[in-house]
Amino acid sequence: MRAAVLTEYGEPLEIQEVDYPEPTPEQVVVETEACGVCRSDWHAWQGDWGWVGAQAPTGQVLGHEPAGVVAEVGAEVENFREGDRVAVPFHLADGTCHQCRTGHANVCETVLPLGFTGVAPGAFAEAFPVRKADVNLARLPDDVDFVDMAGLGCRFMTAFHGLAHRADLAPGDWVAVHGCGGVGLSAVHIADALGANVVAVDIREDKLEAARELGAAETLNAADSDRVAGDVKALAGGGCDVSIDALGIPETCQNAIGSLGRRGQHVQIGLTTGNEQGQLSIPSDAMVMQEVDFLASFGMPPTDYGEIFRMVAAGKLEPGRIVSEELSLDEVPETLQKMDSYDTVGIPVVSEF
């Protein structure tokens, strides 16, 4: 089968013929119908995250935002059958550790990140295996489109978890979203659906226009401001209740925290590059004096996906609105290269393998 393989950091992925996966007893094989191209794939392609033990090895099949159809089922799998339509989270859990048993499978103690480790080949391929299928698969409703759900496995659910579960967000609150890439635009749409008022911040007008279309009440082009945090506060009438750094660089993190009012909550979603290597400075004294909370969001347990599906069914969430383009597998290398200069808008999705 065809797959996009990381052969050398920073060099274009190669489209290669690789072996079709065989499921172990606790696995299923999913045939890929759609897979988002995420900035985390860009990080893997760059060789990032060795500082947290998560550097993708060369030879890795990337891709971690898939939706597809179960094609083969291991002998020990109880809850899924061939033909089931499924979404798969990027954080493959074991189902047995304390975090899994207490409803936090997204931070499983033995997590295997899909598409970032050799034992969990990714979904830039015609098919891929899923560890502990009974724990890690979410059945898709029959009336949702695979392409619309492609961002569910990473960006969309991470933004949803951050706003709906990690932050104490209430209708009417102000939310500042710094960085309007795929996860940032997902956060804009979700915050609006949850009844919040959103200030979207970016340096690209096309991304700010997308944010306005997805419900942002206010937008700010950071390239035109020499006091981003102060301008966001003014737009929100004195300070935001929740802020999100959806990029993971010092400037966006600090501006996001600075956008908050007293007792605000910051949610860190963006992960860092090789420049920062996991270290971002924060205004800790001001945070202490204003009792600002620093939170984080890493995916979402598949057991909570029903919340998203119910909002989709009610017409309150439309993940497909964030999908910017459909690609073939052959276009993935070029799409990752465009992310060097943040040239993608929304969520590009591979739908042709």
Disulfide bonds with the S-S distance in Angstrom:
none
